[in-house]
Amino acid sequence: MDSFMLLLDGFATALTPVNLVYALIGVTLGTLVGVLPGIGPAMTVALLLPITFSVPPASAFIMFAGIYYGGMYGGSTTSILLNTPGESSSMITALEGNKMAKRGRAAQALATAAIGSFVAGTIATGLLVVAAPLVVDFAISFGPEDYFALAVLAFTAVSSVLSRSVVRGLASLGLGLTVGLIGIDQQTGQARLTLGIPQLLDGIDVVIVAVGLFAVGEVLYVASRLRHSDPEVIPVGRAFLGRSDWSRSWRPWLRGTALGFPFGALPGGGAEIPTFLSYAIEKRLARGVAREEYGKGAIEGVAGPEAANNASAAGTLVPLLTLGLPTSATAAIMLAAFQQYGLQPGPQLFDHNPALVWGMIASLFLGNTMLLVLNLPLAPLWARVLHVPRPYLYAGIMLFAALGVYALNSSWVELIILYVLGLLGFAMRRFGLPVAPAVIGMILGPMAEIQLRRALAIGAGDVTSLVKSPIAAVLLTIALLALFTPLIRKWFARPSRAA
């Protein structure tokens, strides 16, 4: 009942005219960046981080949440019409969605993706309302050793899941942790890794790191592989579903929601795994006409994965808001935005800033409705956005990235740091290192260091104090399993390959 009353208060915050405008801006931008391949919600939120200096916190996070949800919606448009996922989590949608489009059923594919995203997003947001207070009550009992173990779990899970290899994921994490060490040590007052540059004594602003690695790095990488020919877009009529399409879609929507929400809440779970699982489950459960259409454009292969995709977005907000634990790249950038406002997500955020938290959650219900209205009738318009020349698009991104960073402190040194980090982001993409572990390492690294020092100080330097808490012991065990399971699988796979 308390959660319901707090949610009503959140609607009072989200329904103010100013916040409704920010929600509309967020979902529109999110859909736009979801449609454009290579530009994801993480990159867009990173570019907009400088607005945290002039926009109230509630309005900013309502807009960021709209961008996150909108990016999940928009990625399906390019998957269906172009066989080019705008988001990695939309890859599975392309398997059946593009084949439906080639059979002249693009409208039905877009409709089941949009309605499935709305259904999944609404149900998952309701689950977020129920789950968040329960996790907060559990997190209040956490000590410093538990928070350190939680950070270690995030590091290992993200490094092992979001990369093609554990070694590359850990290498990316190491880069992020190193960047997080730059500046003055808060306890000893010693300068670390500053290279004698006075501007680095306060550390590198997380805005610069996020914009450099995501925006500038992505632009340089895309520019190195630029193709000047505009893609051919399949024509789309009015998005609608017939009676048989409804009957074939509603069960995959519910099953996809049930898969996506818990995976989104897991460290390193993401949206890719539940979308793959949803596709596999729907294919196995297919009967009759659906079984014959699989591989040729089955509507179940679009409905289930798209529902799982959007449900995972709501699941990601559970550990972010309740524990301060980002489980995706976009969540990591949103955590950086919280820090820009001097806020630390966790149990105290619900007590000290309830209007912000519940206003953001309430805005998800409103944003879902806005996205359904935007995506169903305007699908042909979003498809036309793909005709924007790539050189103009990415040149504009570079311009806004530079202006946003220079506006922070009017420092040319920070501009140089931005482009150095951009080159680092380009190199990481070029050699297959994921960017998300680096950003999460940079943001969570200082927090993990502080909690480690506190735990060791309380335990008088005894290292075993890090595992005396049952919660910490369980979390560290899970972290070890996440780290070594892929290596063990490869080790046992070698004899079978040799045989």
ZIMO-V742706 format. One line per field, one symbol per residue. phi: phi as a letter, one per 40 degrees, with the letter a starting at -180 (. if undefined). psi: psi as a letter, one per 20 degrees, with the letter a starting at -180 (. if undefined). Layout:
# ZIMO-V742706
phi: ???
psi: ???
This chain:
# ZIMO-V742706
phi: .dccccccccccccccdccccccccccccccccccccgbbccccccccddcccbbddccccccccccccccccccccccccbgbccbcccccdccccccccccgbccccccccccccccccccccccccccdccccdcccccbcccccccccccccccccccbcaccccccccccccccccchcccccgccbfcfgcdccccgcdcccccccccccccccccccbcbcccccbccbcccabcccccccbccdcccccccccccccccgcgbcccccccccccccccbgccccccgbhccccbccdcccdcccccccccccccbgbcbacccccccccdcccgbbdidcccccbccccccccccccccccccccccccbdcccccdcccdddcccccccccccccccccbfbccccccdccccccccccccbgcccddcccccccddcccccccccccccfgcccccbccdccccccccccccccdcccccccccdcccc
psi: gghgghhghhhhghjqgghhghgggghggggghhhopiorhghghghjhhiiiipqgggghggghhggghhhghhhghgghiknphqhijghhhghghhgghjjkhghghghgghhhggghgghhghggghghghghhhhiprhhghghgggggggghhhgjqiqhghghggghgghghhipapphhijqppkikjohiihjrpphgggggggfggggghghhikppipqqpppqpbpprprghgghihhghgghhghggghhhiqpjgaigghhgggggghhhipqchghhipiimphhiggghhghghhhghhhighghhikopjrgghghhhhgghhjkqoqahhhhghlhhgghhgghhhgghggghghhhghjghghhhhiippgggghhhggghggggghigjlphghgghghghghghghghhjjpqhghgghghgighghgghghgghghjkjohiiijhphggggghghggghgighggghgihghhgh.
